[in-house]
Amino acid sequence: MATGPEEASQRGNMARPWLRLELPQEERVQALLAEMTLAEKVGQTHQIHNLDPGSDRELIASGGIGSSLMASGATAGNERDEGVRACAVNAAQRIAVQESRLGIPLLFGRDVIHGHRTVFPIPLGLAATWDEDLVRRAARLAATEASADGVTWTFAPMLDISEEPRWGRVAESLGEAPVLAGRLGAAMVRGFQGEVLGGPGTVAACAKHFVGYGLVGGGRDYETVQVGENTLRNVHLRPFLDAVRAGCATVMAAFTDVDGVPMHAHRRLLRDVLKGEWGFDGVVVADWDGVGQLVAQGVATDLRDAAAQAIAAGVDIDMVSGAYAAHLAELVESGQVPLAVVDDAARRVIRLKIRHGLFEHPYVAASTSAPQPWPQSRLLAREAAAASFVLLTNKGTLPLAPDTGRVLLTGPFAQEGEALLGTWTLDGRGEEVASPASAIQTLLRGEAVIDDGRFSDQTMHLARQADITVALVGEHPSRSGEAHSVADLGLPAGQLEVLRAIAALGKPLVVVVFTGRPLDLGEVLDFADAVLVAWHPGLEAGPALMETLFGERSPGGRLPMTFPRSVGHLPSSSMARPTGRPIDAARDPAAGRYLDALVVPRLPFGSGLTYTTFSYGPLRLSATEMALHGGSIQVSIDVTNSGERPGREVVQLYLRDIVADVTRPLVELADWVSLVLDAGAVGTATFTITPEQLAYYDRTMTRRIDPGEALVTVGPDAAGGSCARITVTD
Ligand code: BGC
C-alpha cells in the first residue's frame, strides 16, 4: 500500500502526541514533557540575546535554548534590510524544528512597546486617549507587523503604577490609576494576542514589571522599593490581575526589591499570589539579567545560588543571565532544587508554544511582505496621536484659522522626525516620520516661517515679525525611558526663558510640549495663550499636530497622570488617602500642609480641555441602596456641549468607601464614558455601579466589600464633580 505524505505525517504524529491537535492542550503538554530530558527542560528556561543561527547552531540543535530576545539575525548583517530578520528567524527555527531531538520550536521576543514599523504615541500618550478600542487596534497592528518580521512575543504592556514623574519609565506606563491602566492594558493584551493567541498576526503579550517597580525611591531607576502588601494589592497588583484575566500569556518580574525581597526571588508574590491565588498558568520571564542581579542585590552568593532562588520563586525563563543554563541541571541532580520545580517552568514554556500554535506554524510565512507603514497604518497612527494630545490651557487662540497670517514654527522639535518617535522604538525609522515643519503648509494658507530649531536671537527676530508663534518645546525622548530619570521636572535648560521672552512680545504664543512625563510647566501655563501636551506622538506626529492646531481635529486626551506643582510636592497623585487631619482644599488649599506652597496639584488627573465646553446637569441615581450580593445602581448625568464646536468629553466616575477596614483613596477612578457631542447637543453618561467596584483588601489581606456608605462623584477630572451618597446593604 502506498503511503502518502499525509499518512506519513499522521504516523509521525502518533509517535509525537504533542503534535496531535485533536488532543486536549494539557495532554499534549504532558506528552511532550514526559519525553524531555532534564537538559532539554532546562533548555526551555534559557533565553539569550540575538540568537544566531550560525554561531548558536549547536546550542539550538541540542535543545539547549527555548527562546531568543530581540529576534534579530546577527549573522544576517543589516537587520533593517527588508525581510532579513524574518530569514534569520526562520533559519534558527529550522534548526530547532528539524535538527533538535524533539523539534520544539523557539520563541522570538522583542520589545514592541508602542508600535513596530508604524509607531504610535508612547504608552503614556496612548493612556491619555482613554480609549480602549483605539489602544486595542494599535496593539493589533503592531502585532501584525511584528509577527511578519518573525516576532512571536512582545514585552508589553507595562502596567507599573507610578505617582513619580521623575522616573523615566512613566513614559512606558499607562498612568497612575489602576482602573485606567488595567483596562487599557487588557485592551493591549487583546490587541497583541488577537481573539486567540496563535491566530494570524498574533504575538504573546507580557504584563510587566511584576510588581511595585513604579515605586522606585526618588524616581531613580532600579532603586529599592518600600511598600506594604496592602498597597500592593489595592493598587499595584490590580492592573496585572486585569491583564491575567484578559489572557495575557506571560508576565515579567521587576528589577527591584519589594521591602527587601528582590522580585526575582519573591516566592510569595510570584508563586503564591500570581500563580497560586490567581491561577496564572502562563510563563514568568525574568527581566534582563534579573536572575544574575540577585548577586548584586546581595541576596545570592553567586549565579548558582541566584538560579536556585529564582526558579524556586517561580521565574520560569532566565533572560540572558545564563544562570539557569549553567546550574539548574546540577541543582536538581544534587537535590537542591526539586525536579518538579523545573518541570513546572518547562511545562509553562511548552504550554505557551502549544497555545501559540508554534508547533503547527513555526516559520514566518514566506509570502509575508516585510512590514511597512502602509497608508492605512499611518492613518491609525495619526488618529492615535491626535487622540493623545491634551489641551491644558487655551485663551481662545486655538484652533488656528487656516488664513492666520504669518506663523512662526520654532523650538527644538519644529523640524524633528526621529525625536518624535519616543522611547523604546526599535523598528520605527526617523526618516519616515512626518515632522511638524513638513506638515504645516498643508493646512496653513498664510505663510509658515520655520526656525532652525535652536532657540537664538534669530528666533526673537522672527517672532517679532510673525503674527503668531507656535513653539515646540519639551523633552527629547532620550530624557525619558529606562535608566533616564530626572531630578528636576522643569522644561529643559533655556526653554522657559525663551518662551517668556516671546510671550513678552505681546503676540499670541502657542506652546506644544513633547514629553515622556508630567512636567512642572509653572508660569508657561499662565503666560502662553494655549498649551498642548503632545507626549512623543510617533510616526504621524506632524500631521496629527497640525490637524489639531488648525482645528481639523479637536484635542480629546485627558491626563493619565497628575501634573504636580513642583518636585517638592511629590508624591502628588489622585490616589491620596485620608489622614487624621483632613484638609478642605477648596476652602483653604494650603491648610495643614506646606507653609510655602499650595498643596493641590497643578493639573489634576483626568483633566484636559478641548475646543468646546461642556456643562454637567445634576446626578441621577436609580436607587440610593444596593445589595452587597448582586445589587447595582445606575448613575447617570446629562452633559451639554455648551460651546460652538463638536467635541469629546470623558465623563469620569470616582468612588470612595467612607468607612473601611483600611484607609481608602479619597477619590478613585472606577469607570469612565466618552461622549462625542455636536455643538449644543446633550448626551447622557450612564454608569452601573456594583459592589465589586468597592472591593478592596483589608488588614488581613482578605478581599472584602463593606456594607455602609460610599461617595459617588461624577465629573470631568479627579478634582471634583457632582456627588451623591449611596449605601451598600448587607
Ligand atoms: C527592561 C524590560 C525589557 C527588557 C528586554 C529590560 O532592560 O527593563 O522592560 O523588556 O529589557 O529588552
Boltz pocket constraint, residues with backbone or C-beta under 6 A from the ligand:
constraints:
  - pocket:
      binder: B
      contacts: [[A, 69], [A, 111], [A, 155], [A, 208], [A, 287], [A, 288], [A, 482]]
      max_distance: 6.0
